[in-house]
Amino acid sequence: MLPLTPEPIADVTWFDTERVPLAVAIYEQVTMDDLRDLFDTTFTAVGGAISRGELTPAGPALCLYRGDPRGTFDIEIGFPVRTPWSGPIDADGVTVVASEWPPGPTAALSHVGGYDALGDSWGRLMAVAASSASGEPVALGEVYVTEPPPQADPATLRTDLLVAVERTKGR
């Protein structure tokens, strides 16, 4: 599974992850301005699939960014699952397909607080990952350790940030 810890990860920490099967909705060529609507639509639809027993998550909700989130990028929104999942399913108009978190070295850092300050935590994680990684980033991920209900105090939200890097020879 992904490197979830009981307590927030205060300092950038490296893990060696295995391949993690995911069930996700994939959106291509989006921007940060699109995210709120995509998350709301996806989690409402996937919640229905979960309640109908069509999908059984093996951990908290997550997303994977493919490309540079500062511009136009692809995003996968969904959940880890216990075994490779065959999919696809139509979850109330949202197509959920199989994907995976890539295996190999992964840097992680927890962000505790509102989503409006995620950029600062991402900057900290990316600076350390860039200076100590022996390969190129292949995936960026956010794991929503605490579910953000509408009435939640943003100060209590925990989001684990992940950067998977390509394994290079000798590591």
Helices and strands as residue ranges (DSSP letters): E 13-17, E 20-30, G 32-34, H 35-51, E 62-66, E 73-80, E 89-91, E 94-101, E 104-112, G 115-117, H 118-132, E 137-144, G 154-156, E 158-165
